[in-house]
Amino acid sequence: MAAPLSVEVEFGGGAELLFDGVKKHQVTLPGQEEPWDIRNLLVWIKKNLLKERPELFLQGDSVRPGILVLINDADWELLGELDYQLQDQDSVLFISTLHGG
């Protein structure tokens, strides 16, 4: 069984507005059978942090196109995207690049 993880989850570029305007969240993910990955984290975020309009943050089991995801300051595309296995003390940053005009 995977141990609980302490992870920093941060939202920027306007994405924080979907989370009551709070940019940084220090979260403890509970222990579970499978290791925590970004796919599981997104489900947890939807259930526990997301306050409104999930369609502006999520699409299917991933983030919407136009949301940049950085894991420990590295593009998640280099780390396996949804399959990246979270480690204790990881930092995950979601930045919306979608802006009105």
Secondary structure, DSSP 4 states (H G I P E B T S, - for coil): -BPPEEEEEEEETTGGGGGTT--EEEEEEPPBSSPPBHHHHHHHHHHHT--S-GGGTEETTEEPTTEEEEETTEEGGGTTGGGPBP-TT-EEEEEE-----
